[in-house]
């Protein structure tokens, strides 16, 4: 086995040891972070703002959180839902022309989000 094959074998073994809940929450946190940056909420704010990108990321996050919630349980799902809602509200606030209720990013999965 060459070094590249060994590296892949090691990575496969490593990911096999990670519980599904941890993989799901890690992916969700990455989506949240990327959405926050695209909303201009990170340091440097406005220069990274891209609401089209934020919409995609928030919608993907909503789909993941909604689908995974029954599998990961309330303990893990509740903070993910809270983070998602905060991003959805931040998107609505950042939009010059807010979406109609139920039409915002991810609201097809979560229902209308109100503050």
Phi, psi and omega in degrees: 000129179278175184299321180296317178296321179295319179299316179295318178299318179295317179296319180298315178296319180298313182292331178294336180274353183268125179297148181304320180302320180291320178297314181298312182293325178296315178298317179299317179296321177296317178296318178298314181298315180296320178295318179299318177297315181292337175277354181082020183271350181273171175302136184091352176019267191303326184291342179258357185293126178207095186294332176296315177295319179300318179302314180297315181294318180294321178295317177297319178298316180299318178297316180296311183297316181296315181289323186275338186310312180295334182277327185264346178085163184299320182305318181270327185286325184302310179293330176293318177297319179298314179298319177300312181299319178299318178293320178298317179292321177296323177297314180300318180293324182283340184283134177288328175236095183299147176293154173296152177308132181089353182251359180288173182299128178079353184290344172296333180264326187258344191084173181302140180249126177234149184282000000 
